[in-house]
């Protein structure tokens, strides 16, 4: 088992004469709101990780969600009419994207156990940027569907790859808030896309003969270009195999020591035996079921704009603008969940109960449709439930702490199956052509699944605690075995001493 992280900082808290070092007010504030007590050396190590790995990951996720999520803003800003979308074709935008995501997800995660993320992930970023530019030239819905499939496939390695990377570098008291910061980029992207499309529609619609929604894709492509360039330099791979140019040679052993203290072991080549071990352990099944529930019950926000447009009371500018309030709420609550979870010493399931409860309340409101104001509120608070995702994955990195390959496979498979259900469930129960604008069938189904999401928190807690108990029993047995071996060696020396007439050797 790993050593408590607080032990790392003990030697740095005292002067040579044994007196306690005084701390400035700023240092004390940092310890409360950031990562707790630590040595100055460790603080600098983590700051460098944040400067490179976290900055790249957060910007990369921002452009990933910007490039995949801007389709909704384009749809309500003229693309629907220009390309003659009809029936359930709006739903197919998500289906084709998710299908591509599924094709690339698990193979990409398996490749990441053998290839260096420092070149594989930037390559994927660059290619999806190229596809984003291509959206500005589409002439039919078939072109849109084809590009949605391709961009889904190219974006599939990113999120799970980043979470796996973070789990290889950050400790439990650091990980939750970093994944929350990373994930919060999705809200920032949603907000920015809305503001960007609203501004473009006002200022560039019709400029050079192009409608505003085409300019949106051009601007998104330009914004995406720095991501892969920064990634080539910033991504550090794994502490045990890193070749990062920003990482000093003498610091590599310090990063490895940080991981060894919490029993995060070096990766090993993936084998059939390892796959068999993963398939006979509970996380791959239980976490996958949890992610299926979560991915489905966080879908209502994707239909917020469709509902607003159906009311025929708002301009295109307002339809793009109003959902950004939900994104802002999601941003704040996601960061709050990560901070509180880490600040309480890695309390994962306790914090997850909050967004799970909020999700259920929001689902009940939108399915009951009590009126415009309440329904608006129900859509809005759905965003406050998305923050369960980063806390969940921080927890996964912890109960799979001793097996890097299991972490990668569990995260990849869970995310994949979550996307599988997003690919078909909305088409069946949230069909815009049949069920808009109230989506009564879909939101009823999701209310039931929301209860399932809440239940899975307790199921995971049960299995995680069972594993902890098993590990403690194994450690106790190992300790007793070592003690017995020592006692036997002492007894043998004593017998030899007596047989030798009591003479000292």
For each residue, the residues with C-beta under 8 A, 3 or more apart:
1: 263 471 472 475
2: 261 262 263 264 401
3: 7 8 261 262
4: 7
5: 8 36 38 171 172 173 261 262
6: 9 10 36 37
7: 3 4 10
8: 3 5 38 39 42 258 261
9: 6 12 13 37 38 39 42
10: 6 7 13 14
11: 14 39
12: 9 21 38 39 40 41
13: 9 10 20 21 37
14: 10 11 18 19 20 21
15: 18 19 20 21
16:
17:
18: 14 15
19: 14 15
20: 13 14 15
21: 12 13 14 15
22:
23: 27 28
24: 27 28
25: 28 29
26: 29 30
27: 23 24 30 31
28: 23 24 25 31 32
29: 25 26 32 33
30: 26 27 33 34
31: 27 28 34 35 36 37 38
32: 28 29 343
33: 29 30 339 343
34: 30 31
35: 31 38 43 46 173 174 342
36: 5 6 31 173
37: 6 9 13 31
38: 5 8 9 12 31 35 42 43 46
39: 8 9 11 12 42 43
40: 12 43 44
41: 12 44 45 254
42: 8 9 38 39 45 46 254 258
43: 35 38 39 40 46 47
44: 40 41 47 48
45: 41 42 48 49 251 254 255 258
46: 35 38 42 43 49 50 170 174
47: 43 44 50 51
48: 44 45 51 52 246 247 251
49: 45 46 52 53 54 169 170 236
50: 46 47 53 54 55 178
51: 47 48 54 55
52: 48 49 55 56 233 234 235 236 244 246
53: 49 50 56 57 165 166 169 234 235 236
54: 49 50 51 57 58 166 178 181 182
55: 50 51 52 58 59 230 234
56: 52 53 59 60 227 230 231 234 235
57: 53 54 60 61 162 165 166 182
58: 54 55 61 62 181 182 184 185
59: 55 56 62 63 185 226 227 230
60: 56 57 63 64 121 125 158 162 227 231
61: 57 58 64 65 158 159 162 182 183 185 186 189
62: 58 59 65 66 185 186 188 189 192
63: 59 60 66 67 125 129 189 220 223 224 227
64: 60 61 67 68 125 128 155 158 159 189
65: 61 62 68 69 185 186 189 190
66: 62 63 69 70 189 192 193 220 223 224
67: 63 64 70 128 129 131 132 151 155 220 221 224
68: 64 65 71 97 151 152 155
69: 65 66 72 73 186 189 190 193
70: 66 67 73 74 193 196 197 216 217 220
71: 68 74 75 93 97 135 144 148
72: 69 75 76 302 305
73: 69 70 76 77 193 194 196 197 213 216 305 320
74: 70 71 77 78 79 135 197 213 216 217
75: 71 72 79 80 85 90 93 213 305
76: 72 73 80 305 306 309 316 319 320
77: 73 74 197 201 211 212 213 216 316 320
78: 74 81 82 201 205 211 212 213 316
79: 74 75 82 83 85 144 211 213
80: 75 76 83 85 90
81: 78 84
82: 78 79 211 213
83: 79 80 138 139 140 141 144
84: 81 141
85: 75 79 80 89 90 141
86: 89 433
87: 432 433
88: 91 92 427 431 432 433 434
89: 85 86 92 93 141
90: 75 80 85 93 306 432
91: 88 94 95 426 427 430 431 432
92: 88 89 95 96 145 427
93: 71 75 89 90 96 97 144 145 148
94: 91 97 98 302 422 423 426
95: 91 92 98 99 423 424 426 427
96: 92 93 99 100 145 146 148 149 152
97: 68 71 93 94 100 101 148 149 151 152
98: 94 95 101 102 152 419 420 422 423
99: 95 96 102 103 149 152 423
100: 96 97 103 104 148 149 150 151 152 153 154 156
101: 97 98 104 105 152 153 155 156 416 419
102: 98 99 105 152 156 416 419 420 423
103: 99 100 107 152 153 156
104: 100 101 107 108 152 153 154 155 156 157
105: 101 102 108 109 156 157 160 412 415 416 419
106: 109 110 412 413 416
107: 103 104 110 111
108: 104 105 111 112 120 124 156 157 160 161 412
109: 105 106 112 113 157 160 161 164 408 409 411 412 413
110: 106 107 113 114 270 408 409 412
111: 107 108 114 115 120 157
112: 108 109 115 117 120 157 161 164 408
113: 109 110 267 269 270 404 405 408
114: 110 111 269 270
115: 111 112 119 120
116: 119 120 237 241 243
117: 112 120 121 161 165 235 237
118: 121 122 231 232 235 236 237 243 244
119: 115 116 122 123 232
120: 108 111 112 115 116 117 123 124 157 161
121: 60 117 118 124 125 157 158 161 162 231 235
122: 118 119 125 126 227 228 229 231 232 235
123: 119 120 126 127 228
124: 108 120 121 127 128 154 155 157 158
125: 60 63 64 121 122 128 129 158 224 227 228 231
126: 122 123 129 130 228
127: 123 124 130 131 154
128: 64 67 124 125 131 132 151 154 155 224
129: 63 67 125 126 132 133 221 224 225 227 228
130: 126 127 133 134 221
131: 67 127 128 134 135 147 150 151 154
132: 67 128 129 135 151 217 220 221 224
133: 129 130 136 137 217 218 221
134: 130 131 137 138 147
135: 71 74 131 132 138 144 147 214 217
136: 133 210 214 215 217 218 221
137: 133 134 214
138: 83 134 135 143 144 147
139: 83 143
140: 83 143 144
141: 83 84 85 89 144 145
142: 145 146
143: 138 139 140 146 147
144: 71 79 83 93 135 138 140 141 147 148
145: 92 93 96 141 142 148 149
146: 96 142 143 149 150
147: 131 134 135 138 143 144 150 151
148: 71 93 96 97 100 144 145 151 152
149: 96 97 99 100 145 146 152 153
150: 100 131 146 147 153 154
151: 67 68 97 100 128 131 132 147 148 154 155
152: 68 96 97 98 99 100 101 102 103 104 148 149 155 156
153: 100 101 103 104 149 150 156
154: 100 104 124 127 128 131 150 151
155: 64 67 68 101 104 124 128 151 152 158
156: 100 101 102 103 104 105 108 152 153 160
157: 104 105 108 109 111 112 120 121 124 160 161
158: 60 61 64 121 124 125 155 161 162
159: 61 64 162 163 415
160: 105 108 109 156 157 163 164 408 411 412 415
161: 108 109 112 117 120 121 157 158 164 165
162: 57 60 61 121 158 159 165 166 182
163: 159 160 166 167 179 182 393 397 411
164: 109 112 160 161 167 168 404 407 408 411
165: 53 57 117 161 162 168 169 235 236 237 238
166: 53 54 57 162 163 169 170 175 178 179 182 397
167: 163 164 170 175 264 396 397 404 407
168: 164 165 238 239 259 264 267 404
169: 49 53 165 166 236 239 255 259
170: 46 49 166 167 174 175 178
171: 5 174 175 258 261 262
172: 5 175 176 262 342 346 394 398
173: 5 35 36 342 345 346
174: 35 46 170 171 177 178 342
175: 166 167 170 171 172 178 179 342 394 397 398
176: 172 179 180 337 338 339 341 342 346 348 390 391 394
177: 174 180 181 335 338 339 341 342
178: 50 54 166 170 174 175 181 182 338
179: 163 166 175 176 182 183 338 390 391 393 394
180: 176 177 183 184 334 335 337 338 339 387 390 391
181: 54 58 177 178 184 185 335 338
182: 54 57 58 61 162 163 166 178 179 185 390
183: 61 179 180 186 334 386 387 389 390
184: 58 180 181 187 188 330 331 334 335
185: 58 59 61 62 65 181 182 188 189
186: 61 62 65 69 183 189 190 330 386
187: 184 190 191 327 328 330 331 334 383 386
188: 62 184 185 191 192 327 331
189: 61 62 63 64 65 66 69 185 186 192 193
190: 65 69 186 187 193 194 323 324 327 330
191: 187 188 194 195 324 327 328 331
192: 62 66 188 189 195 196
193: 66 69 70 73 189 190 196 197 216 220
194: 73 190 191 197 198 320 321 323 324 327
195: 191 192 198 199 320 321 324
196: 70 73 192 193 199 200 216 219 220
197: 70 73 74 77 193 194 200 201 212 213 216 320
198: 194 195 201 202 316 317 320 321
199: 195 196 202 203
200: 196 197 203 204 205 212 215 216 219
201: 77 78 197 198 204 205 212 213 316 317 320
202: 198 199 205 317
203: 199 200 207
204: 200 201 207 210 212 215
205: 78 200 201 202 211 212 215
206: 209 210 211 212
207: 203 204 210 215
208:
209: 206
210: 136 204 206 207 214 215
211: 77 78 79 82 205 206 214 215
212: 77 78 197 200 201 204 205 206 215 216
213: 73 74 75 77 78 79 82 197 201 216 217
214: 135 136 137 210 211 217 218
215: 136 200 204 205 207 210 211 212 218 219
216: 70 73 74 77 193 196 197 200 212 213 219 220
217: 70 74 132 133 135 136 213 214 220 221
218: 133 136 214 215 221 222
219: 196 200 215 216 222 223
220: 63 66 67 70 132 193 196 216 217 223 224
221: 67 129 130 132 133 136 217 218 224 225
222: 218 219 225
223: 63 66 219 220 226
224: 63 66 67 125 128 129 132 220 221 227
225: 129 221 222 228 229
226: 59 223 229 230
227: 56 59 60 63 122 125 129 224 230 231
228: 122 123 125 126 129 225 231 232
229: 122 225 226 232 233
230: 55 56 59 226 227 233 234
231: 56 60 118 121 122 125 227 228 234 235
232: 118 119 122 228 229 235
233: 52 229 230 245 246
234: 52 53 55 56 230 231 244 246
235: 52 53 56 117 118 121 122 165 231 232 244
236: 49 52 53 118 165 169 239 242 244 246 247
237: 116 117 118 165 241 242 243 244
238: 165 168 241 242 266 267 404
239: 168 169 236 242 252 255 256 258 259
240: 256 266 267
241: 116 237 238 267
242: 236 237 238 239 247 252 255
243: 116 118 237
244: 52 118 234 235 236 237 247
245: 233
246: 48 52 233 234 236
247: 48 236 242 244 251 252 255
248: 251 252
249: 252
250: 253 254
251: 45 48 247 248 254 255
252: 239 242 247 248 249 255 256
253: 250 256 257
254: 41 42 45 250 251 257 258
255: 45 169 239 242 247 251 252 258 259
256: 239 240 252 253 259 260
257: 253 254 260 261
258: 8 42 45 171 239 254 255 261 262
259: 168 169 239 255 256 262 264 265
260: 256 257 263 264 265
261: 2 3 5 8 171 257 258
262: 2 3 5 171 172 258 259 401
263: 1 2 260 401 402
264: 2 167 168 259 260 401 402 404
265: 259 260 402 403 404
266: 238 240 404
267: 113 168 238 240 241 404 405
268: 271 274 404 405
269: 113 114
270: 110 113 114 274 275 405
271: 268 274 275
272: 275 276
273: 276 277
274: 268 270 271 277 278 405 406
275: 270 271 272 278 279 409
276: 272 273 279 280
277: 273 274 280 281 403 406
278: 274 275 281 284 403 405 406 409 410
279: 275 276 284
280: 276 277
281: 277 278 284 406
282: 285 286 463
283: 286 287 396 399 400 406 410 463
284: 278 279 281 287 288 406 409 410 413 414
285: 282 288 289
286: 282 283 289 290 456 459 460 463
287: 283 284 290 291 392 396 410 414 460
288: 284 285 291 292 410 413 414 417 418
289: 285 286 292 293 452 456
290: 286 287 293 294 392 414 453 456 457 459 460
291: 287 288 294 295 392 414 415 417 418
292: 288 289 295 296 417 418 420 421
293: 289 290 296 297 449 450 452 453 456
294: 290 291 297 298 388 389 392 418 453
295: 291 292 298 299 418 419 421 422
296: 292 293 299 418 421 422 425 446 449
297: 293 294 359 363 385 446 449 450 453
298: 294 295 301 359 382 385 386
299: 295 296 302 303 422 425 426 430 442 446
300: 303 304 362 363 366 378 379 382 439 443 446
301: 298 304 323 326 330 379 382 383 386
302: 72 94 299 426
303: 299 300 306 307 430 432 436 439
304: 300 301 307 308 322 323 326 379
305: 72 73 75 76 308 309 319 320 323
306: 76 90 303 309 310 432 436 437
307: 303 304 310 311 375 379 436 437 438 439
308: 304 305 311 314 318 319 322 323
309: 76 305 306 312 314 319
310: 306 307 436 437
311: 307 308 314 372 437
312: 309
313:
314: 308 309 311 318 319 322
315: 318 319
316: 76 77 78 198 201 319 320
317: 198 201 202 320 321
318: 308 314 315 321 322
319: 76 305 308 309 314 315 316 322 323
320: 73 76 77 194 195 197 198 201 305 316 317 323 324
321: 194 195 198 317 318 324
322: 304 308 314 318 319 325
323: 190 194 301 304 305 308 319 320 326 327
324: 190 191 194 195 320 321 327 328
325: 322 328 329 380
326: 301 304 323 329 330 379 380 382 383
327: 187 188 190 191 194 323 324 330 331 383
328: 187 191 324 325 331 332
329: 325 326 332 333 380 381 383 384
330: 184 186 187 190 301 326 327 333 334 383 384 386 387
331: 184 187 188 191 327 328 334 335
332: 328 329 335 336
333: 329 330 336 337 355 383 384 387
334: 180 183 184 187 330 331 337 338 386 387 390
335: 177 180 181 184 331 332 338 339 387
336: 332 333 339 340 387
337: 176 180 333 334 340 341 351 352 354 355 387 388 390 391
338: 176 177 178 179 180 181 334 335 341 342 387 390 391 394
339: 33 176 177 180 335 336 342 343
340: 336 337 343 344 347 351
341: 176 177 337 338 344 346 347 348 351 391 394
342: 35 172 173 174 175 176 177 338 339 345 346 394
343: 32 33 339 340
344: 340 341 347 350 351
345: 173 342
346: 172 173 176 341 342 394 398
347: 340 341 344 350 351
348: 176 341 351 352 391 392 394 395 398
349: 352 353 395 457 458 460 461
350: 344 347 353
351: 337 340 341 344 347 348 354 391
352: 337 348 349 355 356 388 391 392 395 457
353: 349 350 356 357 454 457
354: 337 351 357 358
355: 333 337 352 358 359 384 385 386 387 388 391
356: 352 353 359 360 385 388 450 453 454 457
357: 353 354 360 361 454
358: 354 355 361 362 381 384 385
359: 297 298 355 356 362 363 382 385 388 450 453
360: 356 357 363 364 447 450 451 454
361: 357 358 364 365 381
362: 300 358 359 365 366 378 379 380 381 382 384 385
363: 297 300 359 360 366 367 378 382 443 446 447 450
364: 360 361 367 368 378 447
365: 361 362 368 370 374 375 377 378 381
366: 300 362 363 369 375 378 379 382 439 443
367: 363 364 440 443 444 446 447
368: 364 365
369: 366 375 438 440
370: 365 374 375
371: 374 375
372: 311 375 376
373: 376 377
374: 365 370 371 377 378
375: 307 365 366 369 370 371 372 378 379
376: 372 373 379 380
377: 365 373 374 380 381
378: 300 362 363 364 365 366 374 375 381 382
379: 300 301 304 307 326 362 366 375 376 382
380: 325 326 329 362 376 377 383
381: 329 358 361 362 365 377 378 384 385
382: 298 300 301 326 359 362 363 366 378 379 385 386
383: 187 301 326 327 329 330 333 380 386
384: 329 330 333 355 358 362 381 387
385: 297 298 355 356 358 359 362 381 382 388
386: 183 186 187 298 301 330 334 355 382 383 389
387: 180 183 330 333 334 335 336 337 338 355 384 390 391
388: 294 337 352 355 356 359 385 391 392 453
389: 183 294 386 392 393
390: 176 179 180 182 183 334 337 338 387 393 394
391: 176 179 180 337 338 341 348 351 352 355 387 388 394 395
392: 287 290 291 294 348 352 388 389 395 396
393: 163 179 389 390 396 397 411
394: 172 175 176 179 338 341 342 346 348 390 391 397 398
395: 348 349 352 391 392 398 399 460 464
396: 167 283 287 392 393 399 400 407 410 411 414
397: 163 166 167 175 393 394 400 401 407
398: 172 175 346 348 394 395 401
399: 283 395 396 463 464 467
400: 283 396 397 403 406 407 410
401: 2 262 263 264 397 398 407
402: 263 264 265
403: 265 277 278 400 406 407
404: 113 164 167 168 238 264 265 266 267 268 407 408
405: 113 267 268 270 274 278 408 409
406: 274 277 278 281 283 284 400 403 409 410
407: 164 167 396 397 400 401 403 404 410 411
408: 109 110 112 113 160 164 404 405 411 412
409: 109 110 275 278 284 405 406 412 413
410: 278 283 284 287 288 396 400 406 407 413 414
411: 109 160 163 164 393 396 407 408 414 415
412: 105 106 108 109 110 160 408 409 415 416
413: 106 109 284 288 409 410 416 417
414: 284 287 288 290 291 396 410 411 417 418
415: 105 159 160 291 411 412 418 419
416: 101 102 105 106 412 413 419 420
417: 288 291 292 413 414 420 421
418: 288 291 292 294 295 296 414 415 421 422
419: 98 101 102 105 295 415 416 422 423
420: 98 102 292 416 417 423 424
421: 292 295 296 417 418 424 425
422: 94 98 295 296 299 418 419 425 426
423: 94 95 98 99 102 419 420 427
424: 95 420 421 427 428
425: 296 299 421 422 428 429 430 442 445
426: 91 94 95 299 302 422 429 430 431 442
427: 88 91 92 95 423 424 430 431
428: 424 425 431
429: 425 426 435 439 441 442 445 446
430: 91 299 303 425 426 427 435 439 442
431: 88 91 426 427 428 434 435 436
432: 87 88 90 91 303 306 435 436
433: 86 87 88 436
434: 88 431
435: 429 430 431 432 438 439 440 441 442
436: 303 306 307 310 431 432 433 439
437: 306 307 310 311
438: 307 369 435 443
439: 300 303 307 366 429 430 435 436 442 443
440: 367 369 435 443 444
441: 429 435 444 445
442: 299 425 426 429 430 435 439 445 446
443: 300 363 366 367 438 439 440 446 447
444: 367 440 441 447 448
445: 425 429 441 442 448 449
446: 296 297 299 300 363 367 429 442 443 449 450
447: 360 363 364 367 443 444 450 451
448: 444 445 451 452
449: 293 296 297 445 446 452 453
450: 293 297 356 359 360 363 446 447 453 454
451: 360 447 448 454 455
452: 289 293 448 449 455 456
453: 290 293 294 297 356 359 388 449 450 456 457
454: 353 356 357 360 450 451 457
455: 451 452 458 459
456: 286 289 290 293 452 453 459 460
457: 290 349 352 353 356 453 454 460 461
458: 349 455 461 462
459: 286 290 455 456 462 463
460: 286 287 290 349 395 456 457 463 464
461: 349 457 458 464 465
462: 458 459 465 466
463: 282 283 286 399 459 460 466 467
464: 395 399 460 461 467 468
465: 461 462 468 469
466: 462 463 469 470
467: 399 463 464 470 471
468: 464 465 471 472
469: 465 466 472 473
470: 466 467 473 474
471: 1 467 468 474 475
472: 1 468 469 475 476
473: 469 470 476 477
474: 470 471 477 478
475: 1 471 472 478 479
476: 472 473 479 480
477: 473 474 480 481
478: 474 475 481 482
479: 475 476 482 483
480: 476 477 483 484
481: 477 478 484 485
482: 478 479 485 486
483: 479 480 486 487
484: 480 481 487 488
485: 481 482 488 489
486: 482 483 489 490
487: 483 484 490 491
488: 484 485 491 492
489: 485 486 492 493
490: 486 487 493 494
491: 487 488 494 495
492: 488 489 495 496
493: 489 490 496 497
494: 490 491 497 498
495: 491 492 498 499
496: 492 493 499 500
497: 493 494 500 502 503 504 505
498: 494 495 501 502
499: 495 496
500: 496 497 503 505
501: 498
502: 497 498
503: 497 500
504: 497
505: 497 500
